[in-house]
């Protein structure tokens, strides 16, 4: 089962994830990011909690499992507590 963190009012075109949905980019080493929109033939993702966006090929992106969502959020919080990110 996939877990999602989406706003119930977030609507997008059919076939696209809702804005803010956590996705896994398998083309970039299973990197987890928030779906931000479409940039040409690519999907824009950004790291959990902020940072520079990157482009991913839609066929190499899938919804993040709940375990992957928790891992990404925990990594972000740990980095913040070490003062590595704001």
PDB file of N, CA, C and O in Angstrom:
ATOM      1  N   UNK A   1       0.840  -1.175   0.000  1.00  0.00           N
ATOM      2  CA  UNK A   1       0.000   0.000   0.000  1.00  0.00           C
ATOM      3  C   UNK A   1       0.883   1.235   0.000  1.00  0.00           C
ATOM      4  O   UNK A   1       1.881   1.301   0.717  1.00  0.00           O
ATOM      5  N   UNK A   2       0.506   2.207  -0.809  1.00  0.00           N
ATOM      6  CA  UNK A   2       1.246   3.462  -0.875  1.00  0.00           C
ATOM      7  C   UNK A   2       0.632   4.465   0.078  1.00  0.00           C
ATOM      8  O   UNK A   2      -0.591   4.546   0.199  1.00  0.00           O
ATOM      9  N   UNK A   3       1.475   5.232   0.759  1.00  0.00           N
ATOM     10  CA  UNK A   3       1.001   6.326   1.592  1.00  0.00           C
ATOM     11  C   UNK A   3       1.258   7.625   0.864  1.00  0.00           C
ATOM     12  O   UNK A   3       2.242   7.741   0.134  1.00  0.00           O
ATOM     13  N   UNK A   4       0.398   8.597   1.047  1.00  0.00           N
ATOM     14  CA  UNK A   4       0.582   9.885   0.384  1.00  0.00           C
ATOM     15  C   UNK A   4       0.394  11.003   1.382  1.00  0.00           C
ATOM     16  O   UNK A   4      -0.320  10.855   2.374  1.00  0.00           O
ATOM     17  N   UNK A   5       1.032  12.112   1.117  1.00  0.00           N
ATOM     18  CA  UNK A   5       0.857  13.310   1.928  1.00  0.00           C
ATOM     19  C   UNK A   5       0.337  14.415   1.035  1.00  0.00           C
ATOM     20  O   UNK A   5       1.079  15.327   0.671  1.00  0.00           O
ATOM     21  N   UNK A   6      -0.923  14.339   0.682  1.00  0.00           N
ATOM     22  CA  UNK A   6      -1.475  15.298  -0.264  1.00  0.00           C
ATOM     23  C   UNK A   6      -2.571  16.119   0.388  1.00  0.00           C
ATOM     24  O   UNK A   6      -3.251  15.669   1.310  1.00  0.00           O
ATOM     25  N   UNK A   7      -2.719  17.302  -0.103  1.00  0.00           N
ATOM     26  CA  UNK A   7      -3.818  18.166   0.301  1.00  0.00           C
ATOM     27  C   UNK A   7      -5.063  17.679  -0.432  1.00  0.00           C
ATOM     28  O   UNK A   7      -5.005  17.448  -1.640  1.00  0.00           O
ATOM     29  N   UNK A   8      -6.188  17.518   0.265  1.00  0.00           N
ATOM     30  CA  UNK A   8      -7.378  16.988  -0.415  1.00  0.00           C
ATOM     31  C   UNK A   8      -7.878  17.872  -1.544  1.00  0.00           C
ATOM     32  O   UNK A   8      -8.589  17.383  -2.422  1.00  0.00           O
ATOM     33  N   UNK A   9      -7.538  19.146  -1.553  1.00  0.00           N
ATOM     34  CA  UNK A   9      -7.996  20.048  -2.609  1.00  0.00           C
ATOM     35  C   UNK A   9      -7.018  20.146  -3.766  1.00  0.00           C
ATOM     36  O   UNK A   9      -7.302  20.813  -4.761  1.00  0.00           O
ATOM     37  N   UNK A  10      -5.866  19.488  -3.649  1.00  0.00           N
ATOM     38  CA  UNK A  10      -4.849  19.575  -4.704  1.00  0.00           C
ATOM     39  C   UNK A  10      -5.312  18.763  -5.914  1.00  0.00           C
ATOM     40  O   UNK A  10      -5.455  17.542  -5.838  1.00  0.00           O
ATOM     41  N   UNK A  11      -5.539  19.444  -7.008  1.00  0.00           N
ATOM     42  CA  UNK A  11      -5.992  18.780  -8.224  1.00  0.00           C
ATOM     43  C   UNK A  11      -4.977  19.012  -9.331  1.00  0.00           C
ATOM     44  O   UNK A  11      -4.389  20.090  -9.423  1.00  0.00           O
ATOM     45  N   UNK A  12      -4.774  18.027 -10.152  1.00  0.00           N
ATOM     46  CA  UNK A  12      -3.900  18.151 -11.298  1.00  0.00           C
ATOM     47  C   UNK A  12      -4.519  17.409 -12.459  1.00  0.00           C
ATOM     48  O   UNK A  12      -5.562  16.774 -12.302  1.00  0.00           O
ATOM     49  N   UNK A  13      -3.896  17.476 -13.625  1.00  0.00           N
ATOM     50  CA  UNK A  13      -4.418  16.721 -14.765  1.00  0.00           C
ATOM     51  C   UNK A  13      -4.419  15.226 -14.465  1.00  0.00           C
ATOM     52  O   UNK A  13      -3.594  14.755 -13.681  1.00  0.00           O
ATOM     53  N   UNK A  14      -5.329  14.477 -15.073  1.00  0.00           N
ATOM     54  CA  UNK A  14      -5.363  13.036 -14.855  1.00  0.00           C
ATOM     55  C   UNK A  14      -4.012  12.399 -15.174  1.00  0.00           C
ATOM     56  O   UNK A  14      -3.372  12.760 -16.162  1.00  0.00           O
ATOM     57  N   UNK A  15      -3.587  11.469 -14.356  1.00  0.00           N
ATOM     58  CA  UNK A  15      -2.325  10.778 -14.563  1.00  0.00           C
ATOM     59  C   UNK A  15      -1.149  11.422 -13.864  1.00  0.00           C
ATOM     60  O   UNK A  15      -0.076  10.824 -13.783  1.00  0.00           O
ATOM     61  N   UNK A  16      -1.329  12.634 -13.355  1.00  0.00           N
ATOM     62  CA  UNK A  16      -0.250  13.301 -12.623  1.00  0.00           C
ATOM     63  C   UNK A  16      -0.510  13.180 -11.132  1.00  0.00           C
ATOM     64  O   UNK A  16      -1.661  13.203 -10.695  1.00  0.00           O
ATOM     65  N   UNK A  17       0.561  13.050 -10.342  1.00  0.00           N
ATOM     66  CA  UNK A  17       0.367  13.048  -8.895  1.00  0.00           C
ATOM     67  C   UNK A  17      -0.070  14.434  -8.431  1.00  0.00           C
ATOM     68  O   UNK A  17       0.165  15.428  -9.118  1.00  0.00           O
ATOM     69  N   UNK A  18      -0.695  14.494  -7.287  1.00  0.00           N
ATOM     70  CA  UNK A  18      -1.089  15.776  -6.705  1.00  0.00           C
ATOM     71  C   UNK A  18       0.165  16.537  -6.274  1.00  0.00           C
ATOM     72  O   UNK A  18       1.170  15.938  -5.891  1.00  0.00           O
ATOM     73  N   UNK A  19       0.089  17.855  -6.345  1.00  0.00           N
ATOM     74  CA  UNK A  19       1.180  18.721  -5.919  1.00  0.00           C
ATOM     75  C   UNK A  19       1.562  18.387  -4.478  1.00  0.00           C
ATOM     76  O   UNK A  19       0.703  18.346  -3.598  1.00  0.00           O
ATOM     77  N   UNK A  20       2.855  18.148  -4.239  1.00  0.00           N
ATOM     78  CA  UNK A  20       3.340  17.843  -2.898  1.00  0.00           C
ATOM     79  C   UNK A  20       3.433  16.364  -2.564  1.00  0.00           C
ATOM     80  O   UNK A  20       3.961  16.001  -1.514  1.00  0.00           O
ATOM     81  N   UNK A  21       2.923  15.500  -3.448  1.00  0.00           N
ATOM     82  CA  UNK A  21       3.002  14.062  -3.198  1.00  0.00           C
ATOM     83  C   UNK A  21       4.456  13.626  -3.170  1.00  0.00           C
ATOM     84  O   UNK A  21       5.247  14.039  -4.018  1.00  0.00           O
ATOM     85  N   UNK A  22       4.811  12.796  -2.202  1.00  0.00           N
ATOM     86  CA  UNK A  22       6.183  12.291  -2.145  1.00  0.00           C
ATOM     87  C   UNK A  22       6.346  11.165  -3.154  1.00  0.00           C
ATOM     88  O   UNK A  22       5.562  10.217  -3.193  1.00  0.00           O
ATOM     89  N   UNK A  23       7.395  11.299  -3.973  1.00  0.00           N
ATOM     90  CA  UNK A  23       7.676  10.353  -5.044  1.00  0.00           C
ATOM     91  C   UNK A  23       9.106   9.857  -4.923  1.00  0.00           C
ATOM     92  O   UNK A  23       9.956  10.525  -4.333  1.00  0.00           O
ATOM     93  N   UNK A  24       9.369   8.685  -5.481  1.00  0.00           N
ATOM     94  CA  UNK A  24      10.712   8.116  -5.525  1.00  0.00           C
ATOM     95  C   UNK A  24      11.203   8.163  -6.964  1.00  0.00           C
ATOM     96  O   UNK A  24      10.552   7.643  -7.870  1.00  0.00           O
ATOM     97  N   UNK A  25      12.353   8.790  -7.164  1.00  0.00           N
ATOM     98  CA  UNK A  25      12.981   8.878  -8.483  1.00  0.00           C
ATOM     99  C   UNK A  25      13.974   7.729  -8.597  1.00  0.00           C
ATOM    100  O   UNK A  25      15.090   7.817  -8.087  1.00  0.00           O
ATOM    101  N   UNK A  26      13.571   6.650  -9.267  1.00  0.00           N
ATOM    102  CA  UNK A  26      14.437   5.482  -9.392  1.00  0.00           C
ATOM    103  C   UNK A  26      15.584   5.723 -10.365  1.00  0.00           C
ATOM    104  O   UNK A  26      16.556   4.968 -10.373  1.00  0.00           O
ATOM    105  N   UNK A  27      15.483   6.763 -11.182  1.00  0.00           N
ATOM    106  CA  UNK A  27      16.551   7.107 -12.112  1.00  0.00           C
ATOM    107  C   UNK A  27      17.701   7.843 -11.451  1.00  0.00           C
ATOM    108  O   UNK A  27      18.772   7.981 -12.041  1.00  0.00           O
ATOM    109  N   UNK A  28      17.488   8.321 -10.218  1.00  0.00           N
ATOM    110  CA  UNK A  28      18.525   9.028  -9.468  1.00  0.00           C
ATOM    111  C   UNK A  28      18.749   8.354  -8.112  1.00  0.00           C
ATOM    112  O   UNK A  28      18.746   9.018  -7.076  1.00  0.00           O
ATOM    113  N   UNK A  29      18.938   7.056  -8.124  1.00  0.00           N
ATOM    114  CA  UNK A  29      19.277   6.325  -6.905  1.00  0.00           C
ATOM    115  C   UNK A  29      18.191   6.293  -5.857  1.00  0.00           C
ATOM    116  O   UNK A  29      18.485   6.403  -4.667  1.00  0.00           O
ATOM    117  N   UNK A  30      16.941   6.147  -6.264  1.00  0.00           N
ATOM    118  CA  UNK A  30      15.803   6.066  -5.340  1.00  0.00           C
ATOM    119  C   UNK A  30      15.693   7.300  -4.447  1.00  0.00           C
ATOM    120  O   UNK A  30      15.360   7.199  -3.266  1.00  0.00           O
ATOM    121  N   UNK A  31      15.971   8.439  -5.015  1.00  0.00           N
ATOM    122  CA  UNK A  31      15.890   9.713  -4.299  1.00  0.00           C
ATOM    123  C   UNK A  31      14.415  10.085  -4.095  1.00  0.00           C
ATOM    124  O   UNK A  31      13.617   9.998  -5.028  1.00  0.00           O
ATOM    125  N   UNK A  32      14.059  10.495  -2.879  1.00  0.00           N
ATOM    126  CA  UNK A  32      12.683  10.863  -2.553  1.00  0.00           C
ATOM    127  C   UNK A  32      12.522  12.371  -2.660  1.00  0.00           C
ATOM    128  O   UNK A  32      13.356  13.130  -2.166  1.00  0.00           O
ATOM    129  N   UNK A  33      11.448  12.798  -3.307  1.00  0.00           N
ATOM    130  CA  UNK A  33      11.178  14.222  -3.440  1.00  0.00           C
ATOM    131  C   UNK A  33       9.696  14.501  -3.561  1.00  0.00           C
ATOM    132  O   UNK A  33       8.897  13.607  -3.840  1.00  0.00           O
ATOM    133  N   UNK A  34       9.342  15.759  -3.344  1.00  0.00           N
ATOM    134  CA  UNK A  34       7.963  16.203  -3.483  1.00  0.00           C
ATOM    135  C   UNK A  34       7.684  16.553  -4.946  1.00  0.00           C
ATOM    136  O   UNK A  34       8.488  17.228  -5.589  1.00  0.00           O
ATOM    137  N   UNK A  35       6.560  16.099  -5.460  1.00  0.00           N
ATOM    138  CA  UNK A  35       6.165  16.445  -6.823  1.00  0.00           C
ATOM    139  C   UNK A  35       5.825  17.926  -6.862  1.00  0.00           C
ATOM    140  O   UNK A  35       5.023  18.405  -6.060  1.00  0.00           O
ATOM    141  N   UNK A  36       6.447  18.663  -7.810  1.00  0.00           N
ATOM    142  CA  UNK A  36       6.248  20.107  -7.921  1.00  0.00           C
ATOM    143  C   UNK A  36       5.563  20.511  -9.219  1.00  0.00           C
ATOM    144  O   UNK A  36       5.062  21.630  -9.323  1.00  0.00           O
ATOM    145  N   UNK A  37       5.530  19.636 -10.197  1.00  0.00           N
ATOM    146  CA  UNK A  37       4.882  19.974 -11.456  1.00  0.00           C
ATOM    147  C   UNK A  37       5.597  19.357 -12.639  1.00  0.00           C
ATOM    148  O   UNK A  37       6.448  18.480 -12.491  1.00  0.00           O
ATOM    149  N   UNK A  38       5.232  19.835 -13.815  1.00  0.00           N
ATOM    150  CA  UNK A  38       5.769  19.309 -15.064  1.00  0.00           C
ATOM    151  C   UNK A  38       6.651  20.366 -15.714  1.00  0.00           C
ATOM    152  O   UNK A  38       6.284  21.539 -15.781  1.00  0.00           O
ATOM    153  N   UNK A  39       7.814  19.943 -16.189  1.00  0.00           N
ATOM    154  CA  UNK A  39       8.754  20.821 -16.893  1.00  0.00           C
ATOM    155  C   UNK A  39       9.088  20.155 -18.219  1.00  0.00           C
ATOM    156  O   UNK A  39      10.028  19.365 -18.306  1.00  0.00           O
ATOM    157  N   UNK A  40       8.312  20.478 -19.251  1.00  0.00           N
ATOM    158  CA  UNK A  40       8.507  19.818 -20.541  1.00  0.00           C
ATOM    159  C   UNK A  40       8.167  18.347 -20.424  1.00  0.00           C
ATOM    160  O   UNK A  40       7.089  18.001 -19.941  1.00  0.00           O
ATOM    161  N   UNK A  41       9.075  17.462 -20.862  1.00  0.00           N
ATOM    162  CA  UNK A  41       8.797  16.027 -20.763  1.00  0.00           C
ATOM    163  C   UNK A  41       9.137  15.451 -19.387  1.00  0.00           C
ATOM    164  O   UNK A  41       8.968  14.252 -19.165  1.00  0.00           O
ATOM    165  N   UNK A  42       9.607  16.274 -18.477  1.00  0.00           N
ATOM    166  CA  UNK A  42      10.056  15.806 -17.164  1.00  0.00           C
ATOM    167  C   UNK A  42       9.121  16.247 -16.057  1.00  0.00           C
ATOM    168  O   UNK A  42       8.328  17.173 -16.230  1.00  0.00           O
ATOM    169  N   UNK A  43       9.222  15.574 -14.914  1.00  0.00           N
ATOM    170  CA  UNK A  43       8.532  15.988 -13.703  1.00  0.00           C
ATOM    171  C   UNK A  43       9.542  16.677 -12.813  1.00  0.00           C
ATOM    172  O   UNK A  43      10.685  16.233 -12.707  1.00  0.00           O
ATOM    173  N   UNK A  44       9.134  17.753 -12.175  1.00  0.00           N
ATOM    174  CA  UNK A  44       9.997  18.457 -11.233  1.00  0.00           C
ATOM    175  C   UNK A  44       9.750  17.923  -9.832  1.00  0.00           C
ATOM    176  O   UNK A  44       8.612  17.846  -9.370  1.00  0.00           O
ATOM    177  N   UNK A  45      10.826  17.561  -9.174  1.00  0.00           N
ATOM    178  CA  UNK A  45      10.775  17.089  -7.790  1.00  0.00           C
ATOM    179  C   UNK A  45      11.723  17.947  -6.972  1.00  0.00           C
ATOM    180  O   UNK A  45      12.695  18.486  -7.502  1.00  0.00           O
ATOM    181  N   UNK A  46      11.444  18.074  -5.684  1.00  0.00           N
ATOM    182  CA  UNK A  46      12.387  18.781  -4.822  1.00  0.00           C
ATOM    183  C   UNK A  46      12.539  17.990  -3.531  1.00  0.00           C
ATOM    184  O   UNK A  46      11.627  17.258  -3.149  1.00  0.00           O
ATOM    185  N   UNK A  47      13.667  18.122  -2.857  1.00  0.00           N
ATOM    186  CA  UNK A  47      13.890  17.378  -1.617  1.00  0.00           C
ATOM    187  C   UNK A  47      12.825  17.690  -0.571  1.00  0.00           C
ATOM    188  O   UNK A  47      12.237  18.771  -0.571  1.00  0.00           O
ATOM    189  N   UNK A  48      12.587  16.741   0.310  1.00  0.00           N
ATOM    190  CA  UNK A  48      11.639  16.929   1.398  1.00  0.00           C
ATOM    191  C   UNK A  48      12.121  18.085   2.264  1.00  0.00           C
ATOM    192  O   UNK A  48      13.273  18.102   2.697  1.00  0.00           O
ATOM    193  N   UNK A  49      11.262  19.031   2.513  1.00  0.00           N
ATOM    194  CA  UNK A  49      11.616  20.166   3.358  1.00  0.00           C
ATOM    195  C   UNK A  49      12.278  21.311   2.626  1.00  0.00           C
ATOM    196  O   UNK A  49      12.606  22.319   3.253  1.00  0.00           O
ATOM    197  N   UNK A  50      12.486  21.202   1.337  1.00  0.00           N
ATOM    198  CA  UNK A  50      13.061  22.298   0.566  1.00  0.00           C
ATOM    199  C   UNK A  50      14.386  21.946  -0.067  1.00  0.00           C
ATOM    200  O   UNK A  50      14.953  20.885   0.194  1.00  0.00           O
ATOM    201  N   UNK A  51      14.863  22.825  -0.882  1.00  0.00           N
ATOM    202  CA  UNK A  51      16.121  22.607  -1.583  1.00  0.00           C
ATOM    203  C   UNK A  51      15.931  22.755  -3.075  1.00  0.00           C
ATOM    204  O   UNK A  51      14.842  23.072  -3.552  1.00  0.00           O
ATOM    205  N   UNK A  52      16.998  22.522  -3.796  1.00  0.00           N
ATOM    206  CA  UNK A  52      16.983  22.679  -5.251  1.00  0.00           C
ATOM    207  C   UNK A  52      16.178  21.558  -5.909  1.00  0.00           C
ATOM    208  O   UNK A  52      16.344  20.379  -5.596  1.00  0.00           O
ATOM    209  N   UNK A  53      15.309  21.959  -6.820  1.00  0.00           N
ATOM    210  CA  UNK A  53      14.519  20.987  -7.565  1.00  0.00           C
ATOM    211  C   UNK A  53      15.389  20.255  -8.575  1.00  0.00           C
ATOM    212  O   UNK A  53      16.441  20.745  -8.985  1.00  0.00           O
ATOM    213  N   UNK A  54      14.931  19.075  -8.967  1.00  0.00           N
ATOM    214  CA  UNK A  54      15.585  18.346 -10.049  1.00  0.00           C
ATOM    215  C   UNK A  54      14.514  17.787 -10.965  1.00  0.00           C
ATOM    216  O   UNK A  54      13.348  17.675 -10.587  1.00  0.00           O
ATOM    217  N   UNK A  55      14.921  17.441 -12.165  1.00  0.00           N
ATOM    218  CA  UNK A  55      13.992  16.894 -13.146  1.00  0.00           C
ATOM    219  C   UNK A  55      14.152  15.387 -13.216  1.00  0.00           C
ATOM    220  O   UNK A  55      15.263  14.857 -13.178  1.00  0.00           O
ATOM    221  N   UNK A  56      13.022  14.713 -13.319  1.00  0.00           N
ATOM    222  CA  UNK A  56      13.018  13.251 -13.364  1.00  0.00           C
ATOM    223  C   UNK A  56      12.165  12.788 -14.535  1.00  0.00           C
ATOM    224  O   UNK A  56      11.181  13.434 -14.897  1.00  0.00           O
ATOM    225  N   UNK A  57      12.550  11.676 -15.117  1.00  0.00           N
ATOM    226  CA  UNK A  57      11.766  11.069 -16.186  1.00  0.00           C
ATOM    227  C   UNK A  57      10.540  10.404 -15.560  1.00  0.00           C
ATOM    228  O   UNK A  57      10.684   9.572 -14.664  1.00  0.00           O
ATOM    229  N   UNK A  58       9.327  10.760 -16.022  1.00  0.00           N
ATOM    230  CA  UNK A  58       8.105  10.231 -15.395  1.00  0.00           C
ATOM    231  C   UNK A  58       8.048   8.708 -15.314  1.00  0.00           C
ATOM    232  O   UNK A  58       7.503   8.165 -14.353  1.00  0.00           O
ATOM    233  N   UNK A  59       8.598   8.013 -16.302  1.00  0.00           N
ATOM    234  CA  UNK A  59       8.545   6.545 -16.279  1.00  0.00           C
ATOM    235  C   UNK A  59       9.471   5.954 -15.217  1.00  0.00           C
ATOM    236  O   UNK A  59       9.392   4.759 -14.931  1.00  0.00           O
ATOM    237  N   UNK A  60      10.350   6.776 -14.627  1.00  0.00           N
ATOM    238  CA  UNK A  60      11.258   6.310 -13.576  1.00  0.00           C
ATOM    239  C   UNK A  60      10.867   6.833 -12.196  1.00  0.00           C
ATOM    240  O   UNK A  60      11.665   6.801 -11.259  1.00  0.00           O
ATOM    241  N   UNK A  61       9.631   7.313 -12.083  1.00  0.00           N
ATOM    242  CA  UNK A  61       9.148   7.867 -10.822  1.00  0.00           C
ATOM    243  C   UNK A  61       7.934   7.071 -10.358  1.00  0.00           C
ATOM    244  O   UNK A  61       7.072   6.704 -11.157  1.00  0.00           O
ATOM    245  N   UNK A  62       7.880   6.812  -9.059  1.00  0.00           N
ATOM    246  CA  UNK A  62       6.743   6.095  -8.472  1.00  0.00           C
ATOM    247  C   UNK A  62       6.398   6.734  -7.125  1.00  0.00           C
ATOM    248  O   UNK A  62       7.232   7.417  -6.531  1.00  0.00           O
ATOM    249  N   UNK A  63       5.164   6.512  -6.641  1.00  0.00           N
ATOM    250  CA  UNK A  63       4.806   7.037  -5.323  1.00  0.00           C
ATOM    251  C   UNK A  63       5.680   6.414  -4.233  1.00  0.00           C
ATOM    252  O   UNK A  63       6.022   5.233  -4.295  1.00  0.00           O
ATOM    253  N   UNK A  64       6.029   7.219  -3.247  1.00  0.00           N
ATOM    254  CA  UNK A  64       6.862   6.734  -2.140  1.00  0.00           C
ATOM    255  C   UNK A  64       6.023   5.885  -1.194  1.00  0.00           C
ATOM    256  O   UNK A  64       4.885   6.226  -0.871  1.00  0.00           O
ATOM    257  N   UNK A  65       6.601   4.785  -0.760  1.00  0.00           N
ATOM    258  CA  UNK A  65       5.978   3.981   0.280  1.00  0.00           C
ATOM    259  C   UNK A  65       6.019   4.764   1.586  1.00  0.00           C
ATOM    260  O   UNK A  65       6.845   5.661   1.748  1.00  0.00           O
ATOM    261  N   UNK A  66       5.139   4.431   2.506  1.00  0.00           N
ATOM    262  CA  UNK A  66       5.110   5.120   3.790  1.00  0.00           C
ATOM    263  C   UNK A  66       6.477   5.063   4.476  1.00  0.00           C
ATOM    264  O   UNK A  66       6.928   6.054   5.050  1.00  0.00           O
ATOM    265  N   UNK A  67       7.128   3.911   4.415  1.00  0.00           N
ATOM    266  CA  UNK A  67       8.457   3.742   5.008  1.00  0.00           C
ATOM    267  C   UNK A  67       9.458   4.712   4.376  1.00  0.00           C
ATOM    268  O   UNK A  67      10.287   5.288   5.082  1.00  0.00           O
ATOM    269  N   UNK A  68       9.391   4.896   3.068  1.00  0.00           N
ATOM    270  CA  UNK A  68      10.294   5.816   2.370  1.00  0.00           C
ATOM    271  C   UNK A  68       9.994   7.270   2.731  1.00  0.00           C
ATOM    272  O   UNK A  68      10.908   8.087   2.840  1.00  0.00           O
ATOM    273  N   UNK A  69       8.727   7.586   2.913  1.00  0.00           N
ATOM    274  CA  UNK A  69       8.353   8.934   3.328  1.00  0.00           C
ATOM    275  C   UNK A  69       8.922   9.241   4.710  1.00  0.00           C
ATOM    276  O   UNK A  69       9.498  10.307   4.931  1.00  0.00           O
ATOM    277  N   UNK A  70       8.759   8.313   5.625  1.00  0.00           N
ATOM    278  CA  UNK A  70       9.271   8.513   6.986  1.00  0.00           C
ATOM    279  C   UNK A  70      10.788   8.624   7.002  1.00  0.00           C
ATOM    280  O   UNK A  70      11.342   9.445   7.734  1.00  0.00           O
ATOM    281  N   UNK A  71      11.459   7.811   6.206  1.00  0.00           N
ATOM    282  CA  UNK A  71      12.920   7.858   6.136  1.00  0.00           C
ATOM    283  C   UNK A  71      13.401   9.211   5.627  1.00  0.00           C
ATOM    284  O   UNK A  71      14.353   9.771   6.170  1.00  0.00           O
ATOM    285  N   UNK A  72      12.759   9.738   4.600  1.00  0.00           N
ATOM    286  CA  UNK A  72      13.150  11.030   4.033  1.00  0.00           C
ATOM    287  C   UNK A  72      12.917  12.158   5.032  1.00  0.00           C
ATOM    288  O   UNK A  72      13.761  13.041   5.185  1.00  0.00           O
ATOM    289  N   UNK A  73      11.780  12.129   5.707  1.00  0.00           N
ATOM    290  CA  UNK A  73      11.486  13.181   6.691  1.00  0.00           C
ATOM    291  C   UNK A  73      12.434  13.107   7.881  1.00  0.00           C
ATOM    292  O   UNK A  73      12.883  14.137   8.384  1.00  0.00           O
ATOM    293  N   UNK A  74      12.736  11.899   8.331  1.00  0.00           N
ATOM    294  CA  UNK A  74      13.656  11.737   9.459  1.00  0.00           C
ATOM    295  C   UNK A  74      15.051  12.207   9.099  1.00  0.00           C
ATOM    296  O   UNK A  74      15.710  12.860   9.909  1.00  0.00           O
ATOM    297  N   UNK A  75      15.514  11.888   7.899  1.00  0.00           N
ATOM    298  CA  UNK A  75      16.840  12.339   7.449  1.00  0.00           C
ATOM    299  C   UNK A  75      16.901  13.860   7.433  1.00  0.00           C
ATOM    300  O   UNK A  75      17.903  14.446   7.843  1.00  0.00           O
ATOM    301  N   UNK A  76      15.844  14.497   6.965  1.00  0.00           N
ATOM    302  CA  UNK A  76      15.785  15.969   6.927  1.00  0.00           C
ATOM    303  C   UNK A  76      15.841  16.554   8.339  1.00  0.00           C
ATOM    304  O   UNK A  76      16.576  17.510   8.583  1.00  0.00           O
ATOM    305  N   UNK A  77      15.071  15.988   9.266  1.00  0.00           N
ATOM    306  CA  UNK A  77      15.065  16.483  10.641  1.00  0.00           C
ATOM    307  C   UNK A  77      16.414  16.274  11.326  1.00  0.00           C
ATOM    308  O   UNK A  77      16.868  17.130  12.086  1.00  0.00           O
ATOM    309  N   UNK A  78      17.049  15.142  11.057  1.00  0.00           N
ATOM    310  CA  UNK A  78      18.370  14.886  11.643  1.00  0.00           C
ATOM    311  C   UNK A  78      19.403  15.881  11.109  1.00  0.00           C
ATOM    312  O   UNK A  78      20.221  16.393  11.874  1.00  0.00           O
ATOM    313  N   UNK A  79      19.371  16.153   9.823  1.00  0.00           N
ATOM    314  CA  UNK A  79      20.309  17.124   9.233  1.00  0.00           C
ATOM    315  C   UNK A  79      20.066  18.510   9.821  1.00  0.00           C
ATOM    316  O   UNK A  79      21.008  19.256  10.087  1.00  0.00           O
ATOM    317  N   UNK A  80      18.812  18.840  10.017  1.00  0.00           N
ATOM    318  CA  UNK A  80      18.487  20.139  10.619  1.00  0.00           C
ATOM    319  C   UNK A  80      18.998  20.240  12.052  1.00  0.00           C
ATOM    320  O   UNK A  80      19.503  21.286  12.459  1.00  0.00           O
ATOM    321  N   UNK A  81      18.869  19.158  12.821  1.00  0.00           N
ATOM    322  CA  UNK A  81      19.331  19.198  14.212  1.00  0.00           C
ATOM    323  C   UNK A  81      20.855  19.292  14.303  1.00  0.00           C
ATOM    324  O   UNK A  81      21.388  19.782  15.298  1.00  0.00           O
ATOM    325  N   UNK A  82      21.557  18.823  13.263  1.00  0.00           N
ATOM    326  CA  UNK A  82      23.018  18.941  13.222  1.00  0.00           C
ATOM    327  C   UNK A  82      23.469  20.276  12.680  1.00  0.00           C
ATOM    328  O   UNK A  82      24.666  20.564  12.659  1.00  0.00           O
ATOM    329  N   UNK A  83      22.523  21.106  12.238  1.00  0.00           N
ATOM    330  CA  UNK A  83      22.835  22.417  11.693  1.00  0.00           C
ATOM    331  C   UNK A  83      23.292  22.401  10.244  1.00  0.00           C
ATOM    332  O   UNK A  83      23.860  23.380   9.759  1.00  0.00           O
ATOM    333  N   UNK A  84      23.048  21.296   9.550  1.00  0.00           N
ATOM    334  CA  UNK A  84      23.458  21.176   8.160  1.00  0.00           C
ATOM    335  C   UNK A  84      22.501  21.878   7.204  1.00  0.00           C
ATOM    336  O   UNK A  84      22.900  22.293   6.116  1.00  0.00           O
ATOM    337  N   UNK A  85      21.253  22.012   7.605  1.00  0.00           N
ATOM    338  CA  UNK A  85      20.242  22.714   6.798  1.00  0.00           C
ATOM    339  C   UNK A  85      19.418  23.590   7.712  1.00  0.00           C
ATOM    340  O   UNK A  85      19.398  23.395   8.927  1.00  0.00           O
ATOM    341  N   UNK A  86      18.735  24.559   7.121  1.00  0.00           N
ATOM    342  CA  UNK A  86      17.874  25.447   7.915  1.00  0.00           C
ATOM    343  C   UNK A  86      16.512  24.862   8.119  1.00  0.00           C
ATOM    344  O   UNK A  86      15.665  25.480   8.764  1.00  0.00           O
TER     345      UNK A  86
END
